[in-house]
């Protein structure tokens, strides 16, 4: 494992030795001039949303580090600058990657762990929270249903935007094509059946409730009442198991999919404001 040598600046790139291959990571060392606050492990979004939001996640990571948190960003297997092709990505391997990263933070005495997930990364963080003994989960506009994520991914298909004669014209047709061929490419990202099945099967409503505080930041547009109602229902379901869900609504409706960088300063500011205290 090629751990970083902490120098100035306090952001260090390195690679984990993992199975299989290596994982690219960025470690943001906590501000030495403030009291340590614990560690934060970032769980990135799916496919093209990773590259669109990379800068935004890095800015928030630096803000967390300034507050005294040790922050680790890891590119999961087959994603970003880590080894492996995207179509080789598997939910189980991504869980192993998070366990490796959490162990690395724990070995450095970084304190209690917060899992911070964006979009599908939020659902993966929730799925991993109990086994990683997270003290807190931070969700940025999470998919609470893996099937909804895959359907949205398939809607980006060029075949749906400008279908050629005889090409599939619906997500159902694309799913049928996936089942026949074992894989399908959308926007330069090829996904295979095993990963799609695992993501489809993951639903926050059916996960073991995380035994910790969960802070859910979400833009409600175009249906803010629906998002708030979903959060309230999930909070009621989780409450008896010891999970405290805190919903933080934001105004607007960002376009998560598309081209170019996406930065949401209001989301970053609201998150930093919360974490500048000691969120339960």
N, C-alpha and C positions, 0 to 999 in steps of 0.2 A: 504494500500500500504506500503510495507516494504522498505522504502528508505534507501540508504546506509549511514553509518556514515563514513565520510571522515577521514581516518587515513593514515599513511604511511604503505604500498605503496599507490600510487594514483589510484589504480585499485580496484574497489569494486564490488563484486557480490551481487545481491539481486533479489527479485522476485516482479513483479508487481501483484497486485490484479486486475484481469481482468474478463471479461465475455466471455466465461466460464473459471473458474479456475485461474491459475497464469501463468506468463511469466518470464522465467529466463532472466536476463540481466546483463551486465557488464558496469559499468560506469567508464570512464577514466577521472579523474579530470584534468583540464588544469594546466599547469606549472604555479605556482604562481609567478615565477620570470620573466615572460614575459607578455606583454600586452594581454588581452583577445582578441580572434579573432572571437568568435562565437561558434556555436554548430554544431556537425556532427552526424547524425543518420544513422547507418549502416543497410542496407537491405540485408540479406544474400541470397545465392543461393538456388537452389531447390534440395531436396532429398539428395543423397550421396555427392553432391558437397559441402554441408554445412560442413560436418565433414572434408573433404579433405582440405578445405581452412580456417578452423577456426584459426589455428595458424598464417597464413599469415595475416588474418584480424586483429588479436590481435596485431601483430607487427606493422601494419600500424596505428592502433588506438593509440598505445603508441607514435608513431612518431607524429601523429597529436596533441596529448595532450602535448607533449614536445614543440610544436610550439605555444601553447596557446589555442587550441580548447578543448571544452568540448565534449567528444565523448561517445555515448551510443550505445552499441550493444544489440539487443534484439532477442531472439529466438521466432519466430512467433508461433502461436497456432499450436500444433501438430508436432512441429519441435524441434530438439535438446533436450534441457533439460526443455522445457516448457511442460505444461500439455497437454493432448489430444493425441489421436492416429493420426498418419500421415494421415490415410484415412478420418479423420474428418476435415482436413484442408479445408478452404474455402477462396477464394480471398477476399470476403467481410470482413471476420473476420480479415484477415491479414491487410486490410486497417484500420480497427478499432484499431488494435494493433499499427500501425504506428502513428495514430492520438493520441493515449494515450501516446506513448513515446515522440512524439513531444511536447505535452502539458506539460509533466513532465520536459523536458528541458526548455521550455519557463517559467515555474513557478519558475525556479531557476535563471532566468535572464541571461541565457547563450548566449544571442545575436541571431543574424540572423542564420537561419537554412540552412545547406547543407544536402541534401539527397545523400547518397553514396550507390550505389547498385552494386552488383556483379552478373553477369550472369542473371538469371531470376529476381533476386533482382533489377537489373537495370531497367527492364521493369516495375516492380511494383513501383519503385521509380518515374519513369516518369509518371505513371498513378496517383500517389498521389501528385505530385509536386504542382499542382495548388491549390488543396483543403488545402494543408498544408502550403501554402504561402512560399514555399522554395525560398531562395535567389539564390541558386545554386544547380545544380545536378552534381554529379560525377559518371561516369559509368565506371566500369571495365568489359571489354569483355562482353557487354550485349547481351542478346537475344533481338532483336528488333521485333521479332514475337513470340508470345506465342505458336503458332502451331509448329514452328520449335523446340522449347524447348521440347514439348511433344513428337514429333517424335524422337528426339535424345534420350530422356528418354526411349522410347519403344525399340529403337535399342539396348539398353543394355540388353535386355531380354535374359536370358539363352536359351530361345526357339529359338532365332535368331542365337546365337553363336553355339549351338549344339542341333538343333531341334530334338525332339523325333518324331517317326512316327505319322503323323496326327496332329502335333502341328502347330500353325500358323507360317508362314515363312516370313512375311512381316509386316511393320507397319500398312498397311491397314487391314490385317487379325487380328492383335492385337487390332486395334481400333474396329473392328467388334465384337471381343470377349468381349471387354470392354462394348460395347453397350448392349450386350445380358446379361452379368452377373452383370453389374452395377459397377464393380470394377475390377482392374487387379493389380497383384503384379509383380514388376520388381526389382530385386536385393535387396529384403527385404523391399521394400517400396510399399505399396498398395495405389493406387489412385482411387478415386471414380469419377463417371461421372460428378457430379456438378462442381468439381474443374477443371477437364480437360476441360469442356465446357467453363468455365470462362477464363482459361488461353489461350485456342485456340482463343477466341474472342478478346484477347488483342493484338494489333499491333501498334507499335510506329507511323506508317504512318497515322493511323486513330485516334490517341489520340489528345485531345486538346493540342496545343503546350504549353510547360511550359514557363511562362513569366519571364524567368531568363536565366542566363548563364548555358550551359551544356558542361561539359568537358568529352569527350569520349576517353578513352584509350583502344586500341585494338591491338592485334597481328594479322597481316594480313595473315600469312601463312595458307594454301598453295596458297591463291589467294589474295594478298595484294591490287591489283588494284580494285577488286570487293568490298572489304570492304570500301576502300577509296571512291569509287563511290557512295556506299550506304549512306555514311556519308554526302557527298556533296549534294546528292539529298534531303536528309532529312533536311539539313541546309537551302537549298533554299526554301523548303516548309514552314519551321518554321519562317524564317526571317521576313516576313511581320507581324507576330503576336508578334514580340518582343523577340523571343528566339534567343540567340546567341550561335550557336553550334561550339565548338572548338574540332577538331579531332586530337588526338595524337597517331600516328602509332608507333608500336613497332615491332621489328623483331623476328620471331620465330613462333612456333605453339604448344603451351602447350597442354598437354593432360588433359583436365579438368575432364574427367570421368576416373575412375579407382580405384586403391587401394593405400593407403598410403598418407602421407601429400604432399601437393603441395605448394611450395613457389616460388615466382617470384621476386627476389631481384631487378631486373631492373624495374619492374612495380612499386614496392614500392618506389624505389629511384626517378623515374620520377615524381611520384605523390607528394612526399615530396618536391621535388625541386619546383614544381609548387605552392604548398600551403605555402611554406616558404615566398613567396611574398604575394600579395593580388589578387588572380585570380578573374577576373571580372565574 
